[in-house]
Amino acid sequence: MDYQLSNLSSEILLGIVNEHLRLHCHNRQDLFYELDIPSNMLEQKLADAGYHYDPISNQYKGDN
């Protein structure tokens, strides 16, 4: 699935990945596979916007 990550805002990307994590994926690896997204690209884009993965809730959340 090609979302053209470089063209999406971090907020839109966050919504897409959290929805997939909530509804379809048990963890990040499932997410990377399902969306066919390079893990380093996704992690860096979300980290740059202040979001990190929380394995307990299986969601990306804002850094506090």
N, C-alpha and C positions, 0 to 999 in steps of 0.2 A: 504494500500500500504506500503510495507516494504522497506525503503531505507537504512536500517542499518545505522542510523545516526552517530554512533560512527566511522564508517569506511569512511565516506565522508569528504572531505576537506570542510572547511567553505565556500570557494569560489564556489564549486560545489553546495553545499546546498543552498547558496544564489541564485544562478541561477535558481535552481529548484523552490524554494518558490516564487521568484519574477515572474517567468513565470506563475505559477499557479495563483498568485494574479492578474496578468495582464489579463489573458485569461479566468479564470474560477471562481474566488472568489471575492466577494464584500468586504470582510474584513478578519481579522485574524481568527475569529471563523470559517468561511467557510473553510479557508485553513486547520486548524487543523482537521476539520471533514473530508474534502475530502481526505487528505493524511493520515488520521488516525495516526497523530503524537501527542504525549503528548505535550501540549503547553509549559510546564516548560522546557522540554528537548530542544525543538527548540529555545525558547527564550534564554536559557542559552548558548547554543552552539554559536548562532549568537552574543550574547552580549560579550562573551569571545573573539570573533574575531573582535569586535569593530563595530558591526552593530546594529541598532535599527529600530523599525517599525515606519514609518511615515504615520499616518492615512490620511493625506491630499492627498498624492500621492498613498496610498495603496501599498507601497513598503518598503522593508528593505533597509536602506542606511547606509553608513559608518558614524561613529561619527566624527564630525569635531571639 
